[in-house]
Amino acid sequence: MTKLSDKQRSEIIRASLKGATQRRLARRYNVSKSLIGDIVNDFKRKGKFGKTRHRKPGSKRPRKTTAQQDDSILELAEQFPFLGSKKIAKKMEPFGVKLSGSTVRRRLHVLGQEFRNMKNRNCSH
């Protein structure tokens, strides 16, 4: 999808206020009608134009784990370096924490711990 400059956005707002349809503006600027609608609605709501389709502050999905639980995940990963993410998640269940393997991998990544995937590890015993 084409990125619009601030000049184009202001042209879209002016044209819309003069009665141009979203369909006509979308064709003219080679963008979707919904993007045109977002630009116009954002202007009507805020009285100014800017980049649209950003999350509102605080609208993120709540975290699945607490800082203490993150520490426990990291501790398990360091204590058992060959344990897979699903097994680490399973070890967290007795503490009332139900996690998926991907959540464990994501938390370890955020905490700076590279997750070691056993399939990719060369074991020379």
DSSP file (Angstrom, degrees, kcal/mol; ACC not computed):
  #  RESIDUE AA STRUCTURE BP1 BP2  ACC     N-H-->O    O-->H-N    N-H-->O    O-->H-N    TCO  KAPPA ALPHA  PHI   PSI    X-CA   Y-CA   Z-CA
    1    1 A M              0   0    0      0, 0.0     2,-0.2     0, 0.0    30,-0.1   0.000 360.0 360.0 360.0 142.6    0.0    0.0    0.0
    2    2 A T        -     0   0    0     28,-0.7     2,-0.3    27,-0.1    27,-0.0  -0.453 360.0-129.9 -72.3 136.9    1.2    3.5   -0.8
    3    3 A K        -     0   0    0     -2,-0.2     2,-0.4    28,-0.0    -1,-0.1  -0.700  23.0-137.2 -85.1 140.6    2.4    5.7    2.0
    4    4 A L        -     0   0    0     -2,-0.3     2,-0.1     4,-0.0    25,-0.0  -0.796   8.3-133.0-102.2 140.0    0.8    9.1    2.0
    5    5 A S     >  -     0   0    0     -2,-0.4     4,-2.3     1,-0.1     5,-0.2  -0.364  29.9-106.9 -79.4 166.8    2.7   12.3    2.6
    6    6 A D  H  > S+     0   0    0      1,-0.2     4,-2.4     2,-0.2     5,-0.2   0.873 122.3  55.7 -61.5 -35.7    1.4   15.0    5.0
    7    7 A K  H  > S+     0   0    0      1,-0.2     4,-2.1     2,-0.2    -1,-0.2   0.929 108.1  47.3 -62.8 -44.7    0.6   17.1    1.9
    8    8 A Q  H  > S+     0   0    0      1,-0.2     4,-2.4     2,-0.2    -2,-0.2   0.893 110.4  53.0 -63.6 -39.7   -1.5   14.3    0.4
    9    9 A R  H  X S+     0   0    0     -4,-2.3     4,-2.3     1,-0.2    -1,-0.2   0.915 109.4  47.9 -62.1 -42.9   -3.3   13.8    3.8
   10   10 A S  H  X S+     0   0    0     -4,-2.4     4,-2.5     1,-0.2    -1,-0.2   0.876 110.6  52.3 -67.5 -34.8   -4.2   17.5    4.0
   11   11 A E  H  X S+     0   0    0     -4,-2.1     4,-2.7     2,-0.2     5,-0.2   0.903 108.9  50.9 -63.8 -40.8   -5.5   17.3    0.3
   12   12 A I  H  X S+     0   0    0     -4,-2.4     4,-2.5     2,-0.2    -2,-0.2   0.920 111.1  47.7 -62.5 -44.5   -7.6   14.3    1.2
   13   13 A I  H  X S+     0   0    0     -4,-2.3     4,-2.5     2,-0.2    -2,-0.2   0.941 113.4  47.4 -63.4 -47.5   -9.1   16.1    4.2
   14   14 A R  H  X S+     0   0    0     -4,-2.5     4,-1.4     1,-0.2    -2,-0.2   0.932 114.0  47.2 -59.7 -46.5   -9.8   19.3    2.2
   15   15 A A  H  <>S+     0   0    0     -4,-2.7     5,-2.6     1,-0.2     4,-0.3   0.892 112.0  50.5 -63.8 -39.6  -11.4   17.3   -0.7
   16   16 A S  H ><5S+     0   0    0     -4,-2.5     3,-1.4     1,-0.2    -1,-0.2   0.907 108.2  51.8 -65.0 -41.7  -13.5   15.3    1.8
   17   17 A L  H 3<5S+     0   0    0     -4,-2.5    -1,-0.2     1,-0.3    -2,-0.2   0.778 107.2  54.5 -66.3 -25.0  -14.8   18.4    3.5
   18   18 A K  T 3<5S-     0   0    0     -4,-1.4    -1,-0.3    -5,-0.2    -2,-0.2   0.477 131.1 -93.2 -86.5  -2.9  -15.8   19.8    0.1
   19   19 A G  T < 5S+     0   0    0     -3,-1.4    -3,-0.2    -4,-0.3    -2,-0.1   0.495  70.4 151.8 110.3   3.6  -17.8   16.7   -0.6
   20   20 A A      < -     0   0    0     -5,-2.6    -1,-0.3    -6,-0.1     2,-0.1  -0.409  45.7-117.0 -66.9 144.2  -15.5   14.2   -2.4
   21   21 A T     >  -     0   0    0      1,-0.1     4,-2.3    -2,-0.1     5,-0.2  -0.443  12.4-122.1 -81.7 156.5  -16.4   10.6   -1.8
   22   22 A Q  H  > S+     0   0    0      1,-0.2     4,-2.8     2,-0.2     5,-0.2   0.879 113.1  55.5 -62.7 -37.8  -14.1    8.2   -0.1
   23   23 A R  H  > S+     0   0    0      2,-0.2     4,-2.3     1,-0.2    -1,-0.2   0.938 108.6  46.2 -61.1 -47.6  -14.2    5.9   -3.2
   24   24 A R  H  > S+     0   0    0      1,-0.2     4,-2.4     2,-0.2    -1,-0.2   0.917 115.1  46.8 -62.7 -43.5  -13.0    8.7   -5.5
   25   25 A L  H  X S+     0   0    0     -4,-2.3     4,-2.3     2,-0.2    -1,-0.2   0.889 110.2  53.3 -66.7 -38.5  -10.3    9.8   -3.1
   26   26 A A  H  X>S+     0   0    0     -4,-2.8     5,-2.1     1,-0.2     4,-0.7   0.913 111.8  45.1 -62.6 -42.7   -9.1    6.2   -2.7
   27   27 A R  H  <5S+     0   0    0     -4,-2.3     3,-0.5     3,-0.2    -2,-0.2   0.913 111.8  52.6 -66.0 -42.2   -8.8    5.7   -6.4
   28   28 A R  H  <5S+     0   0    0     -4,-2.4    -2,-0.2     1,-0.2    -1,-0.2   0.894 120.0  32.5 -61.8 -41.3   -7.1    9.1   -6.9
   29   29 A Y  H  <5S-     0   0    0     -4,-2.3    -1,-0.2    -5,-0.1    -2,-0.2   0.380 106.7-122.4 -99.6   3.0   -4.4    8.3   -4.3
   30   30 A N  T  <5S+     0   0    0     -4,-0.7   -28,-0.7    -3,-0.5     2,-0.3   0.919  71.6 117.1  56.6  48.7   -4.3    4.5   -4.9
   31   31 A V  S   <S-     0   0    0     -5,-2.1    -1,-0.2    -6,-0.2    -2,-0.1  -0.828  70.0 -81.3-134.0 173.2   -5.1    3.6   -1.3
   32   32 A S     >  -     0   0    0     -2,-0.3     4,-1.6     1,-0.1     3,-0.1  -0.373  31.4-122.3 -77.1 156.9   -8.0    1.7    0.4
   33   33 A K  H  > S+     0   0    0      1,-0.2     4,-2.7     2,-0.2     5,-0.2   0.855 113.1  59.0 -63.6 -34.2  -11.3    3.4    1.2
   34   34 A S  H  > S+     0   0    0      1,-0.2     4,-2.5     2,-0.2    -1,-0.2   0.871 102.8  51.9 -66.3 -34.6  -10.8    2.5    4.8
   35   35 A L  H  > S+     0   0    0      2,-0.2     4,-2.4     1,-0.2    -1,-0.2   0.917 109.9  49.0 -65.7 -41.7   -7.5    4.4    4.9
   36   36 A I  H  X S+     0   0    0     -4,-1.6     4,-2.5     1,-0.2    -2,-0.2   0.936 112.1  49.3 -60.6 -45.6   -9.3    7.5    3.5
   37   37 A G  H  X S+     0   0    0     -4,-2.7     4,-3.0     1,-0.2     5,-0.3   0.898 109.6  51.6 -60.7 -41.1  -12.0    7.0    6.2
   38   38 A D  H  X S+     0   0    0     -4,-2.5     4,-2.5     2,-0.2    -1,-0.2   0.916 110.5  48.4 -62.2 -43.3   -9.4    6.7    8.9
   39   39 A I  H  X S+     0   0    0     -4,-2.4     4,-1.9     2,-0.2    -2,-0.2   0.934 115.9  43.1 -62.7 -46.9   -7.7    9.9    7.8
   40   40 A V  H  X S+     0   0    0     -4,-2.5     4,-2.4     2,-0.2    -2,-0.2   0.927 116.3  46.8 -67.4 -45.6  -10.9   11.9    7.7
   41   41 A N  H  X S+     0   0    0     -4,-3.0     4,-2.5     1,-0.2     5,-0.2   0.886 110.5  52.8 -65.2 -38.4  -12.3   10.4   10.9
   42   42 A D  H  X S+     0   0    0     -4,-2.5     4,-2.8    -5,-0.3     6,-0.5   0.907 110.6  48.4 -61.4 -41.7   -9.0   11.1   12.7
   43   43 A F  H  X S+     0   0    0     -4,-1.9     4,-2.5    -5,-0.2    -2,-0.2   0.914 112.1  48.2 -65.1 -42.7   -9.2   14.7   11.6
   44   44 A K  H  < S+     0   0    0     -4,-2.4    -2,-0.2     1,-0.2    -1,-0.2   0.877 116.7  43.6 -65.3 -37.3  -12.8   15.1   12.7
   45   45 A R  H  < S+     0   0    0     -4,-2.5    -2,-0.2    -5,-0.2    -1,-0.2   0.920 129.3  23.0 -73.6 -45.4  -12.0   13.5   16.1
   46   46 A K  H  < S-     0   0    0     -4,-2.8    -3,-0.2     2,-0.3    -2,-0.2   0.636  94.5-125.8-100.9 -16.9   -8.7   15.3   16.8
   47   47 A G  S  < S+     0   0    0     -4,-2.5     2,-0.3    -5,-0.4    -4,-0.2   0.615  85.8  68.1  78.6  10.8   -9.0   18.4   14.7
   48   48 A K  S    S-     0   0    0     -6,-0.5    -2,-0.3    -5,-0.1     2,-0.3  -0.952  76.9-121.3-150.1 166.8   -5.6   17.6   13.1
   49   49 A F        +     0   0    0     -2,-0.3     2,-0.3    -3,-0.1   -10,-0.1  -0.818  40.2 134.2-114.1 157.5   -4.2   15.0   10.8
   50   50 A G        -     0   0    0     -2,-0.3     2,-0.1   -11,-0.1    -8,-0.1  -0.940  60.4 -36.2-173.3-170.8   -1.4   12.6   11.3
   51   51 A K        -     0   0    0     -2,-0.3     3,-0.2     1,-0.1     2,-0.2  -0.457  62.2-157.8 -67.1 136.6   -0.4    9.1   10.9
   52   52 A T        +     0   0    0      1,-0.2     3,-0.1    -2,-0.1   -13,-0.1  -0.491  59.5  55.6-108.7-179.3   -3.3    6.7   11.5
   53   53 A R  S    S+     0   0    0      1,-0.3     2,-0.3    -2,-0.2    -1,-0.2   0.789  70.7 137.6  65.5  32.5   -3.7    3.1   12.5
   54   54 A H        -     0   0    0     -3,-0.2    -1,-0.3     1,-0.0     2,-0.1  -0.806  59.8-103.9-101.1 150.1   -1.5    3.3   15.6
   55   55 A R        -     0   0    0     -2,-0.3     3,-0.1    -3,-0.1     5,-0.1  -0.428  34.7-116.1 -68.7 144.9   -2.5    1.7   18.8
   56   56 A K    >   -     0   0    0      1,-0.1     3,-2.1    -2,-0.1     4,-0.2  -0.550  44.1 -88.5 -75.5 147.6   -4.0    3.9   21.5
   57   57 A P  T 3  S+     0   0    0      0, 0.0    -1,-0.1     0, 0.0     0, 0.0  -0.315 114.4  16.9 -57.7 137.2   -1.8    4.0   24.7
   58   58 A G  T 3  S+     0   0    0     -3,-0.1    -2,-0.0     1,-0.1    -3,-0.0   0.515  92.7 109.9  81.2   4.1   -2.8    1.3   27.1
   59   59 A S    <   +     0   0    0     -3,-2.1    -1,-0.1     2,-0.1    -3,-0.1   0.409  46.2 117.4 -93.9   4.7   -4.7   -0.7   24.5
   60   60 A K  S    S-     0   0    0     -4,-0.2     3,-0.1     1,-0.1     0, 0.0  -0.290  78.7 -94.8 -67.6 155.2   -2.1   -3.5   24.4
   61   61 A R        -     0   0    0      1,-0.1    -1,-0.1     0, 0.0     3,-0.1  -0.485  50.1-101.8 -66.7 137.8   -3.0   -7.0   25.4
   62   62 A P        -     0   0    0      0, 0.0    -1,-0.1     0, 0.0     2,-0.0  -0.299  43.0 -98.6 -63.3 146.8   -2.2   -7.5   29.1
   63   63 A R        -     0   0    0      1,-0.1     3,-0.0    -3,-0.1    -3,-0.0  -0.346  19.8-144.4 -66.5 145.6    0.9   -9.6   29.8
   64   64 A K  S    S+     0   0    0     -3,-0.1     2,-0.3     2,-0.0    -1,-0.1   0.772  80.9  46.3 -79.8 -28.8    0.5  -13.2   30.6
   65   65 A T  S    S-     0   0    0     38,-0.1     2,-0.1    32,-0.1    -2,-0.1  -0.839  73.0-134.3-120.2 153.5    3.3  -13.4   33.1
   66   66 A T     >  -     0   0    0     -2,-0.3     4,-2.2     1,-0.1     5,-0.2  -0.441  37.9-100.6 -91.2 173.6    4.4  -11.2   36.0
   67   67 A A  H  > S+     0   0    0      1,-0.2     4,-2.1     2,-0.2     5,-0.1   0.886 124.8  52.0 -62.5 -39.2    8.0  -10.2   36.7
   68   68 A Q  H  > S+     0   0    0      2,-0.2     4,-2.0     1,-0.2    -1,-0.2   0.906 109.3  48.9 -64.3 -41.4    8.4  -12.9   39.3
   69   69 A Q  H  > S+     0   0    0      2,-0.2     4,-2.4     1,-0.2    -2,-0.2   0.881 108.8  53.7 -66.6 -37.3    7.1  -15.6   36.8
   70   70 A D  H  X S+     0   0    0     -4,-2.2     4,-2.6     1,-0.2    -1,-0.2   0.914 107.7  51.0 -60.2 -42.5    9.5  -14.3   34.2
   71   71 A D  H  X S+     0   0    0     -4,-2.1     4,-2.6     1,-0.2    -2,-0.2   0.898 109.4  50.5 -61.7 -40.3   12.3  -14.7   36.7
   72   72 A S  H  X S+     0   0    0     -4,-2.0     4,-2.5     2,-0.2    -2,-0.2   0.898 110.1  49.8 -64.7 -40.9   11.2  -18.3   37.3
   73   73 A I  H  X S+     0   0    0     -4,-2.4     4,-2.4     2,-0.2    -2,-0.2   0.933 112.8  46.9 -62.0 -46.2   11.1  -19.0   33.6
   74   74 A L  H  X S+     0   0    0     -4,-2.6     4,-2.2     1,-0.2    -2,-0.2   0.903 111.2  51.9 -62.8 -41.9   14.6  -17.6   33.2
   75   75 A E  H  X S+     0   0    0     -4,-2.6     4,-2.7     1,-0.2    -2,-0.2   0.922 110.6  47.8 -60.6 -45.6   15.8  -19.6   36.2
   76   76 A L  H  X S+     0   0    0     -4,-2.5     4,-2.7     1,-0.2    -1,-0.2   0.906 110.8  51.7 -62.5 -41.7   14.4  -22.9   34.8
   77   77 A A  H  < S+     0   0    0     -4,-2.4    -1,-0.2     1,-0.2    -2,-0.2   0.870 115.1  41.9 -64.3 -36.7   16.0  -22.2   31.4
   78   78 A E  H  < S+     0   0    0     -4,-2.2    -2,-0.2    -5,-0.2    -1,-0.2   0.869 116.1  48.5 -77.0 -36.8   19.4  -21.6   33.0
   79   79 A Q  H  < S+     0   0    0     -4,-2.7    -2,-0.2     1,-0.3    -3,-0.2   0.870 125.4  28.5 -70.2 -38.4   19.1  -24.5   35.4
   80   80 A F  S >< S+     0   0    0     -4,-2.7     3,-1.9    -5,-0.2    -1,-0.3  -0.720  70.7 175.1-123.8  78.6   18.0  -26.9   32.7
   81   81 A P  T 3  S+     0   0    0      0, 0.0    35,-0.2     0, 0.0    -1,-0.1   0.695  79.2  50.6 -63.7 -19.3   19.6  -25.7   29.4
   82   82 A F  T 3  S+     0   0    0      2,-0.1     2,-0.4    35,-0.0    36,-0.1   0.292  83.0 112.6-101.4  11.0   18.4  -28.6   27.4
   83   83 A L    <   -     0   0    0     -3,-1.9    33,-0.2    -6,-0.2    -3,-0.1  -0.692  67.1-125.9 -83.7 132.1   14.7  -28.4   28.5
   84   84 A G     >  -     0   0    0     -2,-0.4     4,-2.1     1,-0.1     5,-0.2  -0.247  21.9-107.9 -73.5 164.7   12.3  -27.4   25.7
   85   85 A S  H  > S+     0   0    0      1,-0.2     4,-2.3     2,-0.2     5,-0.1   0.862 118.9  53.4 -63.4 -36.9   10.0  -24.4   26.0
   86   86 A K  H  > S+     0   0    0      1,-0.2     4,-2.0     2,-0.2    -1,-0.2   0.880 109.5  48.7 -65.7 -36.5    6.9  -26.7   26.3
   87   87 A K  H  > S+     0   0    0      2,-0.2     4,-2.0     1,-0.2    -2,-0.2   0.858 109.5  51.6 -72.9 -34.3    8.5  -28.5   29.2
   88   88 A I  H  X S+     0   0    0     -4,-2.1     4,-0.9     2,-0.2    -2,-0.2   0.924 110.2  50.0 -64.0 -43.0    9.4  -25.3   30.9
   89   89 A A  H >X S+     0   0    0     -4,-2.3     4,-0.7     1,-0.2     3,-0.6   0.898 109.3  51.9 -60.0 -40.6    5.8  -24.2   30.5
   90   90 A K  H >< S+     0   0    0     -4,-2.0     3,-0.8     1,-0.2    -1,-0.2   0.870 105.4  54.6 -64.3 -37.6    4.7  -27.6   32.0
   91   91 A K  H 3< S+     0   0    0     -4,-2.0    -1,-0.2     1,-0.2    -2,-0.2   0.704 104.1  56.7 -69.9 -18.7    7.0  -27.0   35.0
   92   92 A M  H X<>S+     0   0    0     -4,-0.9     3,-1.4    -3,-0.6     5,-1.3   0.684  86.1  82.3 -83.4 -19.1    5.3  -23.7   35.6
   93   93 A E  G X<5S+     0   0    0     -3,-0.8     3,-2.4    -4,-0.7    -1,-0.2   0.857  80.6  60.8 -57.8 -41.1    1.8  -25.3   35.9
   94   94 A P  G 3 5S+     0   0    0      0, 0.0    -1,-0.3     0, 0.0    -2,-0.1   0.746 101.1  57.4 -60.5 -19.1    2.1  -26.3   39.6
   95   95 A F  G < 5S-     0   0    0     -3,-1.4    -2,-0.2     2,-0.2     3,-0.1   0.281 126.2-102.0 -92.3  10.8    2.6  -22.6   40.4
   96   96 A G  T < 5S+     0   0    0     -3,-2.4     2,-0.6     1,-0.2    -3,-0.2   0.709  83.1 128.5  80.1  20.7   -0.8  -21.8   38.8
   97   97 A V      < -     0   0    0     -5,-1.3     2,-0.7    -8,-0.1    -1,-0.2  -0.933  39.4-167.1-115.3 112.7    0.7  -20.5   35.6
   98   98 A K        +     0   0    0     -2,-0.6     2,-0.3   -34,-0.1    -8,-0.1  -0.877  22.9 162.6-101.7 112.3   -0.6  -21.9   32.3
   99   99 A L        -     0   0    0     -2,-0.7     2,-0.2   -10,-0.3    -6,-0.1  -0.861  33.4-127.8-126.5 158.6    1.7  -20.9   29.4
  100  100 A S     >  -     0   0    0     -2,-0.3     4,-1.8     1,-0.1     3,-0.1  -0.630  32.0-110.9 -96.1 164.7    2.3  -22.0   25.9
  101  101 A G  H  > S+     0   0    0     -2,-0.2     4,-2.5     1,-0.2     5,-0.2   0.871 118.9  55.5 -61.3 -37.0    5.8  -22.9   24.6
  102  102 A S  H  > S+     0   0    0      1,-0.2     4,-2.4     2,-0.2    -1,-0.2   0.857 104.7  52.9 -67.6 -33.1    5.7  -19.8   22.4
  103  103 A T  H  > S+     0   0    0      2,-0.2     4,-2.7     1,-0.2    -1,-0.2   0.918 109.2  49.6 -65.5 -42.0    5.0  -17.6   25.4
  104  104 A V  H  X S+     0   0    0     -4,-1.8     4,-2.5     2,-0.2     5,-0.2   0.942 112.3  47.3 -61.2 -47.4    8.0  -19.1   27.2
  105  105 A R  H  X S+     0   0    0     -4,-2.5     4,-2.3     1,-0.2    -2,-0.2   0.908 113.0  49.4 -60.3 -42.1   10.2  -18.5   24.1
  106  106 A R  H  X S+     0   0    0     -4,-2.4     4,-2.5     2,-0.2    -1,-0.2   0.911 111.4  48.2 -64.0 -43.4    9.0  -14.9   23.8
  107  107 A R  H  X S+     0   0    0     -4,-2.7     4,-2.1     1,-0.2    -2,-0.2   0.906 112.0  49.4 -65.2 -41.0    9.6  -14.2   27.5
  108  108 A L  H  <>S+     0   0    0     -4,-2.5     5,-2.7     2,-0.2     4,-0.2   0.894 110.7  51.0 -64.5 -38.9   13.1  -15.6   27.3
  109  109 A H  H ><5S+     0   0    0     -4,-2.3     3,-1.4    -5,-0.2    -2,-0.2   0.939 111.0  47.2 -62.5 -46.8   13.8  -13.5   24.2
  110  110 A V  H 3<5S+     0   0    0     -4,-2.5    -1,-0.2     1,-0.3    -2,-0.2   0.856 109.4  54.8 -62.5 -35.6   12.6  -10.3   25.9
  111  111 A L  T 3<5S-     0   0    0     -4,-2.1    -1,-0.3    -5,-0.2    -2,-0.2   0.445 121.1-108.7 -80.3   0.9   14.7  -11.2   29.0
  112  112 A G  T < 5S+     0   0    0     -3,-1.4     2,-0.7     1,-0.3    -3,-0.2   0.547  78.8 128.9  87.6   6.5   17.8  -11.5   26.8
  113  113 A Q      < -     0   0    0     -5,-2.7     2,-0.4    -6,-0.2    -1,-0.3  -0.861  55.3-137.7 -98.3 117.8   18.1  -15.2   27.0
  114  114 A E        -     0   0    0     -2,-0.7     2,-0.4    -3,-0.1    -5,-0.1  -0.606  20.9-127.8 -74.5 127.9   18.4  -16.9   23.6
  115  115 A F        -     0   0    0     -2,-0.4     2,-0.7   -10,-0.2    -1,-0.1  -0.621  16.2-140.5 -80.0 131.1   16.2  -20.0   23.5
  116  116 A R        -     0   0    0     -2,-0.4     2,-0.5   -35,-0.2    -1,-0.1  -0.816   9.6-149.5 -96.0 114.6   18.1  -23.0   22.4
  117  117 A N    >>  -     0   0    0     -2,-0.7     3,-1.0     1,-0.1     4,-0.5  -0.731   6.0-146.8 -85.5 123.8   16.1  -25.2   20.2
  118  118 A M  G >4 S+     0   0    0     -2,-0.5     3,-0.8     1,-0.3    -1,-0.1   0.803  95.4  61.9 -62.3 -30.7   17.1  -28.8   20.6
  119  119 A K  G 34 S+     0   0    0      1,-0.2    -1,-0.3     3,-0.1    -2,-0.0   0.843 109.0  42.0 -64.1 -32.0   16.4  -29.6   16.9
  120  120 A N  G <4 S+     0   0    0     -3,-1.0     2,-0.4     2,-0.1    -1,-0.2   0.467  93.5 102.1 -94.6  -2.4   19.0  -27.2   15.8
  121  121 A R    <<  -     0   0    0     -3,-0.8     2,-0.8    -4,-0.5    -5,-0.0  -0.666  66.3-138.4 -89.4 133.7   21.6  -28.1   18.4
  122  122 A N        -     0   0    0     -2,-0.4     2,-0.7     2,-0.0    -2,-0.1  -0.817  20.2-167.3 -88.7 115.4   24.6  -30.2   17.4
  123  123 A C        -     0   0    0     -2,-0.8     2,-0.8    -5,-0.1    -2,-0.0  -0.910   6.6-175.0-105.7 115.3   25.2  -32.7   20.2
  124  124 A S              0   0    0     -2,-0.7    -2,-0.0     1,-0.1     0, 0.0  -0.829 360.0 360.0-112.7  95.0   28.5  -34.5   19.9
  125  125 A H              0   0    0     -2,-0.8    -1,-0.1     0, 0.0    -2,-0.0   0.389 360.0 360.0-104.3 360.0   28.6  -37.1   22.7
